[in-house]
Amino acid sequence: MATIKVKLIKSPVGKPESQRKVVEALGFRKVNQVIEKNDTPQIRGMINKINFMVEIID
């Protein structure tokens, strides 16, 4: 299965609780952390919800 690398570029501090929970559910702990997830529709939906806080890396 294809994977996708995602980098957290903005802090979730001060954001709504639903967005903070998505950041936590994706596995982010620090700003500038890069995680690798399977490229599924569920993960894509989570990324789209916080698209202004993350960056997709090639």
C-alpha positions in Angstrom: 0.0 0.0 0.0 1.2 3.5 -0.8 2.3 5.7 2.1 2.2 9.5 2.6 4.6 11.6 4.6 3.1 14.5 6.5 4.8 17.3 8.5 3.2 19.4 11.2 4.2 23.0 10.5 1.9 24.9 12.9 1.1 24.3 16.5 -2.4 23.1 17.5 -2.3 25.4 20.6 -5.3 27.7 20.6 -7.1 25.8 17.9 -10.5 24.1 18.4 -10.5 20.9 20.3 -11.7 18.8 17.3 -8.6 20.0 15.3 -6.3 19.2 18.3 -7.7 15.7 18.5 -7.1 15.1 14.8 -3.4 16.2 15.3 -3.1 13.8 18.2 -4.9 11.0 16.4 -2.4 11.3 13.4 0.4 10.8 15.9 2.0 14.2 16.0 3.8 15.2 19.2 6.0 18.1 18.1 6.0 20.9 15.5 8.2 20.0 12.5 7.7 16.3 13.2 7.3 14.1 10.1 5.2 11.0 10.2 4.5 8.3 7.6 1.0 6.9 7.2 -0.8 4.6 4.8 -2.5 6.6 2.1 -6.2 5.8 2.8 -9.3 7.9 2.4 -9.6 8.1 6.2 -6.1 9.6 6.6 -6.7 12.0 3.7 -9.8 13.2 5.4 -8.0 13.8 8.6 -5.2 15.7 6.7 -7.9 17.8 4.9 -9.4 18.8 8.2 -6.1 20.3 9.4 -4.6 21.2 6.0 -3.5 24.6 7.2 -1.3 23.1 9.9 0.3 20.3 7.9 2.4 19.9 4.8 2.6 16.8 2.6 6.2 15.9 1.8 7.3 14.1 -1.4 
